[in-house]
């Protein structure tokens, strides 16, 4: 544990940490921000660019909590970590000073919500079709648009990839900043000539696995 040069008792932070350990996943990360600086950080499973003493990015959950003094939860693209992440921020008081407590949940975290997608409505030409989620092989973010694929057909959806990551059922897994795949449509996983992992789907589509997501994919698929 490293401390920034800030006049604040360790006991106050320790009390929050002790409470959190009872209910957050072991591989979650915890950060505490005060004024314009992170004063505490403990990593879970994330690849980290954040350090104690780092300034608070203006597009981060911590910044939004400090500005609004209210709870904030959001999927963030990569303001603090190398991969998109789901964070929940809470306003707190530390020795009478307003702060933000941030919980960054592990990549495999899924929202326990009745709003899990059962179908996606896709646009093809000038027609719209609701497609059952289990028929979708993979989803792609390309040129700021989201596309999904079914039996070789390509459909456009207005739902973003980061929202889909939270609301898709467990048969889907993110393998890259630009791709989410249905594990039931995987034909095989192999290394290319540069030793990078590639997923070959049953329709012949080949998709790269980003190094940032590799450990999570290995855990889910057990290889």
N, C-alpha and C positions, 0 to 999 in steps of 0.2 A: 504494500500500500504506500503510495507516494502522496505527499501533501503539497499543495501550492502555498506560497507565502501569503496566507490569508488568516486573519484573526478569528478563528472559529474552533470550537472544541471538538475533538474527535468523538467524544461521548455522544453528541447529538447525532452525528452521522451514523455512528455504530448502532444506535437504537433503531433507526430506519432499516439498516442492513439486516439486523436480527429479525425484524418483523417480515421482511421480504423473503428471507430464506425459507420461511414456512410455507410459502405459496407459489413462488415463481419457479420455473424449471431450472435445474442445476446449470444448464448450458446457456441461460439468459445472461445478458450483460447489464450492468447497473452503472449509471452516471448521475452525478449531482452537479448542478450549475448554480452559480450565484453571480448576480450582476452580469458581467460579460465574459465570465470565465468558468471552465469546468474545474471544480475543486476536488472531485473524486471520480475515479473510474475503476471498475473491476470487470475484466473481460470474461465472457463465457466461451462461446464457440466461434466468435466472429473474427474476421481479419480486420485489424484495427489500424486506423490512422489517427485515432483520438488519443491524446495524452493529457494528464493532469497539467493544468496551466494553459491549455489550448483555448483560444477565443471561441465564442459560440457562433457558428455560422448563421446568418440571417434566415436561411431556409430550413433550419432544423426544428425538430419538435421542441427542444429546450427553449429556443428563442420564442416560439409561439406561446409556450406556457408562461414565460416571464412577461410577455407583452399583454396577455389576456388574463393572467392570474386564474386560469381555469384548466381543467383536464383537457388534454389533446391526445388523440390517437390517430396514427396515419401510417400508410406505407410510404417509405421514403426511397427514392431512387438510389442515391449513393453519396449523400452529403457528409457522412462520417465514416462509412464502411465501404469496402470494395464491391459489395453486392447490395441489391435492394434489401430493405429490412423493415420489419413491423415494430413500431415503437409506441409506447404509451407514456405520457408525461403527466405528472401531478404537481400542482403548486404546493410548496411546503414552507415552513418557517424554521430557520436554523439560527438559534440565539437571537430571535427577533428580526432576522433579515430574510426577505423573500427569496426563495430559491425554487429550483425545478428538479424534481426527481424523475429520472428517465429509466424505463425498463425497455431493453431491446430484446425481443423474443427470438428464439432460434429459428432458422430458415424453415424447419418442418412444421412450425406452428400453424394451426388452422383455426379460424374463427369458429367457435361453437355456436352456430347460429342457424335458425331455420331458413336463412336466405342462401344456403348453398345452392348453386346453380344446378338445375335438373335439365335445362336445355339452353341453347343460345340461339337467338334469332339472327340469321345471317342474310346479307344482301348479295345477290348475284344478278348482274345486269340491272334491271329495274324491278326485280322481284325479291320478296322477303320470305324466308322459310325458317320455322322453328325446328332446330335439329336437336334430338336427344343427346345429352352430354356424352353418353357412353359410345356414341357413334363417331365422335370426333377423335381423330388420330393425333393431331398436334395443333398448336396455336403459335402464331408468329407475330412479332412486332416489326414492321418494316415501314420506313419513311413516315414515322409518326402515326401509322395506322395499324389496326389489329386485324389479322386474318386467321381464320381457322379452316381446317381441311377435313373432308369426309369423302372417302372412296374416290380420291383424285379430284374432287370438286373443291374450289376455293371460294370462301365466303367472307365478306367483310362484316365486322361487328363494331359497335360504338364503345364497347367495354374495353378498358385498358388492361394491359397485361398485369400490372401490379394489383389491380382490383381482382382480376381473375385468380391470381395466385392465392388470395385469401378465401375466395368463395367457391373454388372448384373442389370436388370430392377427392378423396385420397388416392384415387387411381391416376391422378395427374401429378407430375413432378416437374419442377423447373430445372432445366439443364444448362441454361445460358441466359444472359441478359435479354436475348431476343426470342427465346423458345421455351414453351411448356409442352410436354408430351404426355400422352396417355400410355401408361406402362403396358397395357394389354396389346398395344400395336407395335411394340418393339420386336424386331426380328432378331437382332444381335447387337452387341457392343464390341468394338474392336479398336486397336490402335492403328493409326495411320503411319506413314513412313517417318514422320517427325515425332512419333510416340505420343501424340495427342489422342484422346479418346473420341470416338465417333459412334453415334447411335444410327443404326440402319433400321428404318421403319418397314413394316410389311409391304407398303406400297413402293418401296425402293428409295424413298427419300433418305438422304444422309444428312445428319445434323451434328454439329460439333458440341462437345461437352466442355463448358468453361471450367478452368481449374478452380475457380471460386466455388463451384457447385459440386465438385467431384466427390468430396467426402460425404456430403449429404446423400448423393445418389448411391454411393457404395453402401451406406448404412441402410437405405431403403431396399435396395435390390440384393444386398448381401453378396457382393462379389469382391 
